[in-house]
């Protein structure tokens, strides 16, 4: 019976609860958005992105408040890398992904800017301070308002609203239940991961940018693969770009506004640079070999990039 109460078991419990809760949150959020007739593109970049980023948010806040800063920041950076080099890679390998022009011209630049801003803020004093967290939140609000405004203008001439799966009451109920689930899932995940890091003799940073980041990226993986199969490329790519933007501006913004988040020299000199490199690679593969399409070859190269990152993280 000890196997069911081991650190590894709690790690698995945490990931499973986060995956299930993330799926429930996405279902509830999308249904709620459709009840209010919000378009798919806006849903993908805002509602779904925030929904699939919620596990990272709960994990990072929980980690920061319980004295695990490397998990708080490593979870975000590692998740951003896995979203692109694992999630989009696998999705593109299964089915090449069409990319909306808005994703290239608006969402990617904002995502890149978020990464550069995170790097230079961390470089300045080795942490994301409370006032910087507030700046992140303000930028995020402005971005959301811009996307919603632009989306409404574009959809006036060609509305494509889908019927909501649940009514407003049930949609809200799913959201509440999923948030509660993610709180307990994140607690299990952090406790199990931090103890495993000690057992393995590796840092919490390595566990956070690999195991925890993968666990909290599973909702993005399932959402993007399903969206690609259903030909909902706006959700598939928009979800990833939006999720990465939310990871920095919302998750680190909210977490840092509650408590300063210290950034270790290793995360600053390695992981954040890998993250920025993955952003640049994504831009390349949105144009090569075909414009506005991520081909299978791009997915394969991105996946090799991710495997290299994981290998170097554990061996370094």
C-alpha positions in Angstrom: 0.0 0.0 0.0 3.0 2.3 0.5 3.2 2.7 -3.3 -0.1 4.6 -3.3 1.2 7.1 -0.8 4.8 7.5 -2.1 6.2 10.8 -3.5 5.9 9.4 -7.1 2.2 8.6 -6.4 1.5 12.1 -5.3 3.3 13.4 -8.4 1.0 11.3 -10.6 -2.1 12.2 -8.6 -1.2 15.8 -9.0 -0.7 15.6 -12.8 -3.9 13.5 -13.2 -6.0 15.9 -11.2 -4.6 18.9 -13.1 -5.2 17.3 -16.4 -8.9 16.4 -15.6 -9.5 19.8 -13.9 -7.9 21.6 -16.9 -10.1 19.7 -19.3 -13.2 20.5 -17.3 -12.2 24.2 -17.1 -11.7 24.4 -20.8 -15.1 22.8 -21.5 -16.8 25.2 -19.0 -14.9 28.2 -20.3 -15.6 27.6 -23.9 -19.2 26.8 -23.3 -19.6 30.0 -21.2 -18.0 32.1 -23.9 -20.3 30.6 -26.6 -23.3 31.4 -24.4 -22.2 35.0 -24.7 -21.5 34.6 -28.5 -17.7 35.1 -28.4 -15.9 34.0 -31.5 -13.6 31.0 -31.8 -10.4 33.1 -32.3 -11.2 35.2 -29.2 -12.0 32.0 -27.3 -8.7 30.5 -28.4 -6.5 33.4 -27.5 -8.2 34.4 -24.3 -10.7 32.0 -22.6 -9.0 28.7 -23.7 -5.6 30.1 -23.2 -6.4 31.2 -19.6 -8.2 27.9 -19.0 -5.3 25.8 -20.1 -2.8 28.1 -18.2 -4.8 27.8 -14.9 -2.8 24.7 -13.7 0.4 26.8 -14.1 -1.2 29.7 -12.2 -2.2 27.6 -9.3 1.1 25.7 -9.2 3.2 28.9 -9.4 1.2 30.8 -6.7 1.3 27.7 -4.4 5.0 27.2 -5.0 5.9 30.9 -4.3 3.8 31.0 -1.1 5.3 27.8 0.2 8.9 28.7 -0.4 9.7 27.0 -3.7 10.6 30.0 -6.0 12.4 27.8 -8.6 9.2 25.8 -9.1 7.2 29.0 -9.5 9.4 30.5 -12.3 10.7 27.1 -13.7 7.1 25.9 -14.2 6.3 29.0 -16.4 9.5 28.9 -18.5 9.5 25.1 -18.9 5.8 25.2 -19.8 6.3 27.8 -22.5 9.1 25.7 -24.0 7.0 22.5 -23.9 3.9 24.3 -25.3 5.9 25.1 -28.5 8.5 22.4 -28.8 6.3 19.5 -27.5 2.6 20.4 -27.8 2.7 22.2 -31.2 5.4 19.8 -32.4 3.3 16.7 -31.7 0.2 18.5 -33.1 2.0 19.4 -36.4 3.4 15.9 -36.7 -0.1 14.4 -36.4 -1.6 17.0 -38.8 0.1 20.1 -40.3 -1.3 23.2 -38.7 -2.6 26.2 -40.6 -1.7 29.5 -38.9 -4.0 32.5 -38.9 -2.4 35.8 -39.9 -3.4 37.4 -36.6 -1.3 34.7 -34.8 1.8 35.6 -36.8 1.3 39.4 -36.9 -0.1 40.0 -33.4 0.1 37.1 -31.0 3.7 36.0 -31.8 5.2 39.5 -31.4 3.4 39.9 -28.1 4.6 36.4 -26.9 8.2 37.3 -28.0 7.9 40.6 -26.2 6.8 38.9 -23.0 9.8 36.6 -23.1 12.3 39.5 -23.7 10.6 41.6 -21.0 10.8 38.6 -18.5 14.5 38.2 -19.4 15.5 41.8 -18.8 13.4 42.2 -15.7 15.1 39.1 -14.2 18.5 40.3 -15.3 18.1 43.6 -13.5 17.8 42.3 -9.9 17.5 38.5 -10.1 13.8 38.5 -9.4 10.3 39.6 -10.6 9.2 42.2 -8.0 5.7 43.2 -7.0 5.6 46.3 -9.1 6.9 44.4 -12.1 4.1 41.8 -11.6 1.6 44.7 -11.7 3.1 45.9 -15.0 2.7 42.4 -16.4 -1.0 42.3 -15.5 -1.6 45.8 -17.0 0.0 44.7 -20.3 -2.1 41.5 -20.3 -5.3 43.5 -19.8 -4.4 45.8 -22.6 -3.6 42.9 -24.9 -7.0 41.2 -24.1 -8.9 44.4 -24.7 -7.2 44.8 -28.0 -7.8 41.2 -29.1 -11.5 41.4 -28.2 -11.9 44.8 -29.9 -10.2 43.5 -33.1 -12.1 40.2 -33.0 -15.5 41.9 -32.8 -14.7 44.1 -35.7 -13.6 41.2 -37.9 -16.6 39.0 -36.9 -19.2 41.6 -37.7 -19.3 40.6 -41.3 -18.9 36.8 -40.8 -20.2 35.6 -37.5 -19.5 31.9 -36.8 -21.0 31.1 -33.5 -21.2 27.5 -32.2 -23.9 26.3 -30.0 -22.8 26.1 -26.3 -22.5 22.6 -24.9 -23.9 23.6 -21.5 -26.0 26.4 -20.2 -24.5 29.3 -18.2 -25.2 27.7 -14.8 -23.5 24.4 -15.6 -20.6 26.2 -17.4 -19.9 28.2 -14.2 -20.3 25.1 -12.1 -17.6 23.3 -14.2 -15.3 26.3 -13.8 -15.7 26.4 -10.0 -15.2 22.6 -9.6 -12.1 22.7 -11.9 -10.4 25.5 -9.9 -10.9 23.5 -6.6 -9.5 20.4 -8.3 -6.5 22.4 -9.6 -5.7 23.7 -6.1 -5.5 20.1 -4.7 -3.7 18.8 -7.8 -1.0 21.6 -7.6 -0.5 20.8 -3.9 0.1 17.1 -4.6 2.3 17.9 -7.6 4.6 20.4 -5.7 5.0 18.2 -2.6 5.7 15.1 -4.7 8.1 16.9 -7.1 10.1 18.7 -4.4 10.7 15.5 -2.5 11.6 13.6 -5.7 14.1 16.3 -6.5 15.8 15.7 -3.2 15.8 11.9 -3.7 17.2 12.2 -7.2 19.8 14.7 -6.2 18.7 17.2 -8.8 17.5 20.8 -8.2 13.8 21.8 -8.0 14.6 23.9 -11.1 15.2 20.7 -13.2 12.1 19.1 -11.9 10.0 22.2 -12.5 11.2 22.9 -16.1 10.7 19.2 -17.1 8.3 17.1 -15.1 6.0 19.8 -13.6 6.1 21.8 -16.9 5.1 18.7 -18.8 2.3 18.0 -16.3 0.8 21.5 -16.5 1.2 21.5 -20.3 -1.0 18.4 -20.8 -4.2 20.5 -21.0 -2.7 22.5 -23.9 -1.6 19.2 -25.6 -5.0 17.6 -25.5 -6.8 20.9 -26.5 -4.4 21.6 -29.4 -4.5 18.0 -30.8 -8.3 17.8 -30.6 -8.6 21.3 -32.1 -6.2 20.4 -35.0 -8.1 17.2 -35.7 -11.4 19.2 -35.8 -9.7 21.8 -38.2 -10.1 24.5 -35.5 -6.6 25.9 -36.2 -7.5 29.2 -34.6 -7.9 27.4 -31.3 -4.9 25.1 -31.8 -2.2 27.8 -32.5 -4.1 30.7 -30.8 -4.3 28.6 -27.7 -0.6 28.0 -27.5 0.5 31.5 -28.3 -2.2 32.9 -25.9 -1.2 30.4 -23.3 2.4 31.4 -23.4 1.5 35.1 -23.2 -0.8 34.3 -20.2 2.0 32.2 -18.6 4.3 35.3 -18.4 1.9 38.2 -18.0 -0.9 36.5 -16.0 0.8 33.8 -14.0 4.1 35.5 -13.2 2.2 38.8 -13.0 -0.3 37.6 -10.4 2.3 35.5 -8.6 4.8 38.3 -8.4 2.2 40.8 -7.3 1.5 38.6 -4.3 5.1 37.8 -3.5 8.4 38.6 -5.2 9.6 35.7 -7.4 13.3 35.1 -7.4 15.0 33.9 -10.6 18.0 31.7 -10.2 21.1 32.3 -12.3 20.7 28.9 -14.0 17.2 29.7 -15.1 18.4 33.1 -16.3 21.4 31.9 -18.2 19.9 28.7 -19.6 16.1 28.1 -19.5 14.9 31.5 -20.4 17.3 31.5 -23.4 16.0 28.1 -24.5 12.5 29.6 -24.2 13.4 32.6 -26.4 15.0 30.2 -28.9 11.8 28.1 -29.1 9.8 31.3 -29.9 12.2 32.2 -32.7 12.1 28.6 -34.1 8.3 28.7 -34.1 8.3 31.9 -36.2 10.7 30.3 -38.7 8.5 27.2 -39.1 5.3 29.4 -39.5 6.9 30.5 -42.8 9.2 27.6 -43.8 8.7 25.4 -45.8 5.2 26.9 -46.3 3.9 30.3 -45.4 1.3 30.4 -42.6 1.5 26.6 -42.0 3.5 24.5 -39.6 4.5 21.4 -41.5 5.4 18.0 -40.2 9.1 18.6 -40.8 8.8 21.7 -38.5 7.1 19.6 -35.9 9.9 17.0 -36.0 12.6 19.6 -35.6 10.8 21.3 -32.7 10.4 17.9 -31.0 14.1 17.2 -31.4 14.8 20.6 -29.9 12.7 19.7 -26.9 14.4 16.3 -26.4 17.7 18.1 -26.5 16.6 20.6 -23.9 15.4 17.9 -21.6 18.6 15.9 -22.0 20.8 18.9 -21.3 18.6 20.0 -18.3 19.2 16.6 -16.6 22.8 16.1 -17.6 23.8 19.7 -16.6 
